[in-house]
Amino acid sequence: MKRLVNILMLSCQKATELIEKEQYFGLSTLEKLRLRVHLTICDFCTRYKQQSRFLHDVLGHHSHDHATNVNESLKEKIINQIENL
């Protein structure tokens, strides 16, 4: 039983790494399970995942074209939304 707990439990550092990896590369079944278990008990990482997903969604469409310049009104909108989180 103790070995199973050690397999499923993640540190917050590892959980945040998996959150980022999930958005760009996807996770294995074991990684998904481990992350899900961690997020059920850790409010901080759950909040981090929400914020990370928000930034990814807002800025994601700009990553396809690295030459794209974000206009000033969009920058202000993003900053305001981040500050209000």
N, CA, C and O atoms as a GROMACS GRO file, in nm:
protein
  340
    1MET      N    1   0.082  -0.120   0.000
    1MET     CA    2   0.000   0.000   0.000
    1MET      C    3   0.087   0.126   0.000
    1MET      O    4   0.059   0.222  -0.072
    2LYS      N    5   0.192   0.124   0.083
    2LYS     CA    6   0.280   0.240   0.092
    2LYS      C    7   0.347   0.266  -0.043
    2LYS      O    8   0.366   0.382  -0.081
    3ARG      N    9   0.382   0.162  -0.114
    3ARG     CA   10   0.446   0.178  -0.245
    3ARG      C   11   0.349   0.242  -0.344
    3ARG      O   12   0.388   0.326  -0.425
    4LEU      N   13   0.222   0.202  -0.338
    4LEU     CA   14   0.120   0.260  -0.426
    4LEU      C   15   0.103   0.408  -0.400
    4LEU      O   16   0.092   0.487  -0.494
    5VAL      N   17   0.102   0.446  -0.273
    5VAL     CA   18   0.090   0.588  -0.237
    5VAL      C   19   0.210   0.666  -0.291
    5VAL      O   20   0.194   0.776  -0.344
    6ASN      N   21   0.330   0.609  -0.279
    6ASN     CA   22   0.450   0.676  -0.330
    6ASN      C   23   0.446   0.691  -0.481
    6ASN      O   24   0.497   0.790  -0.535
    7ILE      N   25   0.387   0.596  -0.550
    7ILE     CA   26   0.376   0.604  -0.696
    7ILE      C   27   0.279   0.713  -0.737
    7ILE      O   28   0.304   0.785  -0.833
    8LEU      N   29   0.168   0.727  -0.665
    8LEU     CA   30   0.063   0.821  -0.704
    8LEU      C   31   0.089   0.964  -0.658
    8LEU      O   32   0.041   1.057  -0.722
    9MET      N   33   0.163   0.984  -0.551
    9MET     CA   34   0.182   1.118  -0.497
    9MET      C   35   0.289   1.194  -0.573
    9MET      O   36   0.394   1.140  -0.609
   10LEU      N   37   0.260   1.321  -0.597
   10LEU     CA   38   0.352   1.411  -0.666
   10LEU      C   39   0.385   1.530  -0.577
   10LEU      O   40   0.305   1.569  -0.492
   11SER      N   41   0.502   1.587  -0.596
   11SER     CA   42   0.532   1.715  -0.534
   11SER      C   43   0.464   1.823  -0.617
   11SER      O   44   0.426   1.799  -0.732
   12CYS      N   45   0.449   1.940  -0.560
   12CYS     CA   46   0.390   2.051  -0.635
   12CYS      C   47   0.477   2.088  -0.755
   12CYS      O   48   0.425   2.125  -0.860
   13GLN      N   49   0.607   2.077  -0.740
   13GLN     CA   50   0.697   2.108  -0.851
   13GLN      C   51   0.672   2.013  -0.968
   13GLN      O   52   0.662   2.057  -1.082
   14LYS      N   53   0.663   1.884  -0.940
   14LYS     CA   54   0.638   1.787  -1.045
   14LYS      C   55   0.498   1.806  -1.105
   14LYS      O   56   0.479   1.790  -1.226
   15ALA      N   57   0.401   1.840  -1.021
   15ALA     CA   58   0.264   1.863  -1.069
   15ALA      C   59   0.261   1.980  -1.167
   15ALA      O   60   0.195   1.971  -1.271
   16THR      N   61   0.329   2.089  -1.137
   16THR     CA   62   0.330   2.204  -1.228
   16THR      C   63   0.401   2.169  -1.358
   16THR      O   64   0.363   2.219  -1.464
   17GLU      N   65   0.504   2.086  -1.351
   17GLU     CA   66   0.571   2.042  -1.474
   17GLU      C   67   0.474   1.962  -1.561
   17GLU      O   68   0.470   1.980  -1.683
   18LEU      N   69   0.396   1.875  -1.498
   18LEU     CA   70   0.299   1.795  -1.574
   18LEU      C   71   0.187   1.881  -1.630
   18LEU      O   72   0.136   1.854  -1.739
   19ILE      N   73   0.147   1.984  -1.557
   19ILE     CA   74   0.044   2.076  -1.606
   19ILE      C   75   0.090   2.142  -1.735
   19ILE      O   76   0.014   2.152  -1.832
   20GLU      N   77   0.214   2.188  -1.737
   20GLU     CA   78   0.267   2.251  -1.857
   20GLU      C   79   0.286   2.148  -1.969
   20GLU      O   80   0.253   2.176  -2.085
   21LYS      N   81   0.337   2.033  -1.936
   21LYS     CA   82   0.358   1.928  -2.036
   21LYS      C   83   0.226   1.887  -2.100
   21LYS      O   84   0.220   1.863  -2.220
   22GLU      N   85   0.120   1.880  -2.020
   22GLU     CA   86  -0.011   1.839  -2.068
   22GLU      C   87  -0.061   1.931  -2.180
   22GLU      O   88  -0.122   1.883  -2.276
   23GLN      N   89  -0.036   2.059  -2.168
   23GLN     CA   90  -0.086   2.155  -2.266
   23GLN      C   91  -0.016   2.144  -2.401
   23GLN      O   92  -0.075   2.174  -2.505
   24TYR      N   93   0.110   2.102  -2.400
   24TYR     CA   94   0.188   2.103  -2.523
   24TYR      C   95   0.212   1.965  -2.582
   24TYR      O   96   0.222   1.950  -2.704
   25PHE      N   97   0.223   1.863  -2.497
   25PHE     CA   98   0.262   1.732  -2.546
   25PHE      C   99   0.165   1.620  -2.508
   25PHE      O  100   0.169   1.512  -2.567
   26GLY      N  101   0.080   1.644  -2.410
   26GLY     CA  102  -0.006   1.537  -2.360
   26GLY      C  103   0.066   1.456  -2.253
   26GLY      O  104   0.187   1.467  -2.236
   27LEU      N  105  -0.011   1.376  -2.181
   27LEU     CA  106   0.043   1.297  -2.071
   27LEU      C  107   0.013   1.149  -2.091
   27LEU      O  108  -0.084   1.112  -2.158
   28SER      N  109   0.098   1.067  -2.033
   28SER     CA  110   0.070   0.923  -2.033
   28SER      C  111  -0.044   0.898  -1.936
   28SER      O  112  -0.082   0.986  -1.859
   29THR      N  113  -0.099   0.779  -1.940
   29THR     CA  114  -0.209   0.744  -1.850
   29THR      C  115  -0.167   0.756  -1.704
   29THR      O  116  -0.243   0.809  -1.622
   30LEU      N  117  -0.048   0.709  -1.671
   30LEU     CA  118  -0.001   0.718  -1.532
   30LEU      C  119   0.019   0.863  -1.490
   30LEU      O  120  -0.015   0.900  -1.378
   31GLU      N  121   0.073   0.946  -1.579
   31GLU     CA  122   0.092   1.088  -1.547
   31GLU      C  123  -0.042   1.156  -1.524
   31GLU      O  124  -0.056   1.236  -1.432
   32LYS      N  125  -0.142   1.125  -1.608
   32LYS     CA  126  -0.276   1.183  -1.590
   32LYS      C  127  -0.333   1.144  -1.455
   32LYS      O  128  -0.390   1.228  -1.385
   33LEU      N  129  -0.319   1.019  -1.418
   33LEU     CA  130  -0.371   0.970  -1.290
   33LEU      C  131  -0.301   1.039  -1.174
   33LEU      O  132  -0.366   1.085  -1.080
   34ARG      N  133  -0.169   1.045  -1.180
   34ARG     CA  134  -0.092   1.108  -1.072
   34ARG      C  135  -0.129   1.256  -1.058
   34ARG      O  136  -0.143   1.307  -0.947
   35LEU      N  137  -0.144   1.325  -1.171
   35LEU     CA  138  -0.180   1.467  -1.167
   35LEU      C  139  -0.320   1.485  -1.111
   35LEU      O  140  -0.343   1.574  -1.029
   36ARG      N  141  -0.413   1.402  -1.153
   36ARG     CA  142  -0.550   1.411  -1.104
   36ARG      C  143  -0.556   1.391  -0.952
   36ARG      O  144  -0.626   1.464  -0.882
   37VAL      N  145  -0.481   1.292  -0.902
   37VAL     CA  146  -0.476   1.268  -0.757
   37VAL      C  147  -0.421   1.390  -0.686
   37VAL      O  148  -0.476   1.433  -0.584
   38HIS      N  149  -0.313   1.447  -0.738
   38HIS     CA  150  -0.253   1.564  -0.673
   38HIS      C  151  -0.348   1.683  -0.673
   38HIS      O  152  -0.360   1.753  -0.573
   39LEU      N  153  -0.415   1.705  -0.785
   39LEU     CA  154  -0.504   1.821  -0.795
   39LEU      C  155  -0.626   1.808  -0.704
   39LEU      O  156  -0.684   1.910  -0.665
   40THR      N  157  -0.666   1.688  -0.669
   40THR     CA  158  -0.780   1.673  -0.578
   40THR      C  159  -0.746   1.716  -0.437
   40THR      O  160  -0.836   1.746  -0.358
   41ILE      N  161  -0.618   1.718  -0.403
   41ILE     CA  162  -0.580   1.755  -0.266
   41ILE      C  163  -0.503   1.886  -0.258
   41ILE      O  164  -0.477   1.935  -0.147
   42CYS      N  165  -0.467   1.944  -0.370
   42CYS     CA  166  -0.384   2.065  -0.367
   42CYS      C  167  -0.454   2.181  -0.438
   42CYS      O  168  -0.461   2.185  -0.561
   43ASP      N  169  -0.504   2.275  -0.359
   43ASP     CA  170  -0.572   2.392  -0.414
   43ASP      C  171  -0.477   2.485  -0.490
   43ASP      O  172  -0.516   2.548  -0.588
   44PHE      N  173  -0.352   2.492  -0.445
   44PHE     CA  174  -0.256   2.581  -0.510
   44PHE      C  175  -0.227   2.535  -0.653
   44PHE      O  176  -0.224   2.617  -0.745
   45CYS      N  177  -0.206   2.406  -0.672
   45CYS     CA  178  -0.178   2.355  -0.807
   45CYS      C  179  -0.303   2.360  -0.895
   45CYS      O  180  -0.293   2.379  -1.016
   46THR      N  181  -0.419   2.343  -0.835
   46THR     CA  182  -0.544   2.356  -0.910
   46THR      C  183  -0.556   2.498  -0.964
   46THR      O  184  -0.593   2.518  -1.080
   47ARG      N  185  -0.526   2.595  -0.881
   47ARG     CA  186  -0.530   2.736  -0.923
   47ARG      C  187  -0.424   2.763  -1.030
   47ARG      O  188  -0.450   2.835  -1.127
   48TYR      N  189  -0.306   2.706  -1.011
   48TYR     CA  190  -0.199   2.722  -1.110
   48TYR      C  191  -0.244   2.667  -1.246
   48TYR      O  192  -0.219   2.729  -1.349
   49LYS      N  193  -0.309   2.553  -1.245
   49LYS     CA  194  -0.357   2.493  -1.370
   49LYS      C  195  -0.458   2.585  -1.439
   49LYS      O  196  -0.454   2.601  -1.561
   50GLN      N  197  -0.548   2.645  -1.360
   50GLN     CA  198  -0.646   2.738  -1.418
   50GLN      C  199  -0.577   2.858  -1.481
   50GLN      O  200  -0.611   2.899  -1.592
   51GLN      N  201  -0.481   2.915  -1.411
   51GLN     CA  202  -0.410   3.032  -1.461
   51GLN      C  203  -0.327   2.998  -1.584
   51GLN      O  204  -0.322   3.075  -1.680
   52SER      N  205  -0.264   2.883  -1.581
   52SER     CA  206  -0.182   2.840  -1.694
   52SER      C  207  -0.268   2.816  -1.817
   52SER      O  208  -0.231   2.856  -1.927
   53ARG      N  209  -0.382   2.753  -1.799
   53ARG     CA  210  -0.473   2.728  -1.910
   53ARG      C  211  -0.524   2.861  -1.967
   53ARG      O  212  -0.535   2.877  -2.088
   54PHE      N  213  -0.555   2.956  -1.878
   54PHE     CA  214  -0.602   3.087  -1.922
   54PHE      C  215  -0.497   3.154  -2.011
   54PHE      O  216  -0.529   3.202  -2.120
   55LEU      N  217  -0.372   3.157  -1.965
   55LEU     CA  218  -0.265   3.219  -2.043
   55LEU      C  219  -0.244   3.146  -2.175
   55LEU      O  220  -0.223   3.209  -2.279
   56HIS      N  221  -0.250   3.016  -2.171
   56HIS     CA  222  -0.234   2.937  -2.292
   56HIS      C  223  -0.345   2.968  -2.392
   56HIS      O  224  -0.319   2.984  -2.512
   57ASP      N  225  -0.467   2.977  -2.344
   57ASP     CA  226  -0.581   3.007  -2.432
   57ASP      C  227  -0.572   3.148  -2.489
   57ASP      O  228  -0.598   3.168  -2.608
   58VAL      N  229  -0.536   3.245  -2.406
   58VAL     CA  230  -0.530   3.385  -2.451
   58VAL      C  231  -0.415   3.406  -2.548
   58VAL      O  232  -0.430   3.476  -2.649
   59LEU      N  233  -0.301   3.348  -2.519
   59LEU     CA  234  -0.183   3.373  -2.601
   59LEU      C  235  -0.158   3.263  -2.704
   59LEU      O  236  -0.072   3.279  -2.791
   60GLY      N  237  -0.229   3.153  -2.694
   60GLY     CA  238  -0.203   3.037  -2.778
   60GLY      C  239  -0.212   3.064  -2.926
   60GLY      O  240  -0.131   3.014  -3.004
   61HIS      N  241  -0.310   3.142  -2.966
   61HIS     CA  242  -0.325   3.166  -3.109
   61HIS      C  243  -0.212   3.250  -3.166
   61HIS      O  244  -0.196   3.255  -3.288
   62HIS      N  245  -0.133   3.316  -3.082
   62HIS     CA  246  -0.020   3.396  -3.129
   62HIS      C  247   0.106   3.313  -3.144
   62HIS      O  248   0.201   3.356  -3.210
   63SER      N  249   0.108   3.194  -3.085
   63SER     CA  250   0.230   3.114  -3.091
   63SER      C  251   0.252   3.052  -3.228
   63SER      O  252   0.363   3.009  -3.258
   64HIS      N  253   0.149   3.046  -3.312
   64HIS     CA  254   0.165   2.987  -3.444
   64HIS      C  255   0.247   3.076  -3.537
   64HIS      O  256   0.312   3.027  -3.630
   65ASP      N  257   0.242   3.203  -3.513
   65ASP     CA  258   0.317   3.297  -3.596
   65ASP      C  259   0.406   3.380  -3.503
   65ASP      O  260   0.360   3.474  -3.440
   66HIS      N  261   0.533   3.343  -3.496
   66HIS     CA  262   0.624   3.411  -3.402
   66HIS      C  263   0.648   3.556  -3.438
   66HIS      O  264   0.694   3.634  -3.355
   67ALA      N  265   0.617   3.594  -3.560
   67ALA     CA  266   0.637   3.732  -3.601
   67ALA      C  267   0.519   3.820  -3.564
   67ALA      O  268   0.524   3.942  -3.583
   68THR      N  269   0.412   3.760  -3.512
   68THR     CA  270   0.292   3.837  -3.478
   68THR      C  271   0.322   3.930  -3.361
   68THR      O  272   0.377   3.888  -3.259
   69ASN      N  273   0.285   4.054  -3.376
   69ASN     CA  274   0.298   4.151  -3.268
   69ASN      C  275   0.162   4.166  -3.202
   69ASN      O  276   0.061   4.185  -3.269
   70VAL      N  277   0.161   4.157  -3.070
   70VAL     CA  278   0.037   4.177  -2.996
   70VAL      C  279   0.015   4.327  -2.984
   70VAL      O  280   0.102   4.400  -2.936
   71ASN      N  281  -0.102   4.373  -3.029
   71ASN     CA  282  -0.127   4.516  -3.024
   71ASN      C  283  -0.148   4.562  -2.879
   71ASN      O  284  -0.173   4.481  -2.790
   72GLU      N  285  -0.138   4.690  -2.859
   72GLU     CA  286  -0.142   4.747  -2.724
   72GLU      C  287  -0.274   4.721  -2.651
   72GLU      O  288  -0.273   4.694  -2.531
   73SER      N  289  -0.386   4.729  -2.720
   73SER     CA  290  -0.514   4.707  -2.653
   73SER      C  291  -0.527   4.563  -2.606
   73SER      O  292  -0.584   4.538  -2.500
   74LEU      N  293  -0.475   4.467  -2.683
   74LEU     CA  294  -0.477   4.328  -2.641
   74LEU      C  295  -0.385   4.307  -2.521
   74LEU      O  296  -0.419   4.233  -2.428
   75LYS      N  297  -0.269   4.372  -2.522
   75LYS     CA  298  -0.178   4.363  -2.407
   75LYS      C  299  -0.247   4.413  -2.280
   75LYS      O  300  -0.239   4.349  -2.176
   76GLU      N  301  -0.314   4.526  -2.290
   76GLU     CA  302  -0.383   4.582  -2.173
   76GLU      C  303  -0.494   4.489  -2.125
   76GLU      O  304  -0.511   4.469  -2.005
   77LYS      N  305  -0.568   4.432  -2.218
   77LYS     CA  306  -0.676   4.340  -2.182
   77LYS      C  307  -0.620   4.218  -2.109
   77LYS      O  308  -0.675   4.175  -2.008
   78ILE      N  309  -0.511   4.163  -2.159
   78ILE     CA  310  -0.448   4.047  -2.095
   78ILE      C  311  -0.400   4.083  -1.956
   78ILE      O  312  -0.423   4.007  -1.861
   79ILE      N  313  -0.334   4.196  -1.942
   79ILE     CA  314  -0.284   4.239  -1.811
   79ILE      C  315  -0.398   4.258  -1.713
   79ILE      O  316  -0.388   4.216  -1.597
   80ASN      N  317  -0.506   4.319  -1.756
   80ASN     CA  318  -0.622   4.339  -1.667
   80ASN      C  319  -0.683   4.206  -1.625
   80ASN      O  320  -0.719   4.189  -1.509
   81GLN      N  321  -0.694   4.113  -1.718
   81GLN     CA  322  -0.752   3.983  -1.684
   81GLN      C  323  -0.662   3.907  -1.586
   81GLN      O  324  -0.713   3.842  -1.494
   82ILE      N  325  -0.531   3.914  -1.604
   82ILE     CA  326  -0.439   3.848  -1.513
   82ILE      C  327  -0.448   3.910  -1.374
   82ILE      O  328  -0.450   3.838  -1.274
   83GLU      N  329  -0.452   4.041  -1.367
   83GLU     CA  330  -0.461   4.109  -1.238
   83GLU      C  331  -0.589   4.077  -1.164
   83GLU      O  332  -0.592   4.077  -1.041
   84ASN      N  333  -0.698   4.048  -1.238
   84ASN     CA  334  -0.826   4.018  -1.177
   84ASN      C  335  -0.843   3.872  -1.139
   84ASN      O  336  -0.947   3.835  -1.084
   85LEU      N  337  -0.744   3.787  -1.167
   85LEU     CA  338  -0.754   3.645  -1.131
   85LEU      C  339  -0.747   3.624  -0.983
   85LEU      O  340  -0.754   3.511  -0.937
   0.00000   0.00000   0.00000
